[in-house]
Amino acid sequence: MKLYPEQALWNEVAYLAYHLHWDLDRLLDLQHPDRIRLIELVATMNDRAWEMARHGE
């Protein structure tokens, strides 16, 4: 069994905790594919928000 790198897990959890304001237990209960999907969705929303801010929308 291959373990997921600990630092990568902490980076993902910190990113989601910062943006979603979820507690550690809730984030750690997520399966890896679900965590990655949430990271992608949050990143997309952030990109859109920055684009809108840059263009004064």
N, C-alpha and C positions, 0 to 999 in steps of 0.2 A: 504494500500500500504506500502510495506516494503522498506525503504531507504537503499541504499548501504552505508556502513561505509565510512565516509569522509576521514579518514586516509588511508584506503585501496585505495581509488580513487587517492589520492595524491601520494601514493607510486607507483602505476601503471603509472600515468602520468609522474612522475619524471624519472622512469626507461626508458620509451619510449623516453622521451625528450632527455635524456642523450645519448641514443644509436642511435636514428633516427634523432636527431636535428630538430624535428618538433616543431612548435610554439604551445602554450597552447590552442588556439582556435581550431586548427586542431585536437589535441588530445582529447579535451573535446567533440568534435562533434562525436567522434566514439561511436558506440553502445558498451555496455559492452562485448558481445560475441566477437566482432571484436577486442577490446582492449586486451582481454585475449588471443586470437589467436596470435596477434602480439607479446605479451610478451612471449608466448611459443616458437614462431619462433626465436625471438632474443636470448632467453636463449639457444636454441639448437645450434644456430650459435656460440654463445660465448663458449659453452662447446666444440664444435668441434675445434675452434681456440685455446683454451687452451690445448687441447689434442695434437694438431699438434705442438704447441710451446714446450710442454714438451718432445716430441719425436724428436725434431729437424727437423721437416718437413717444 
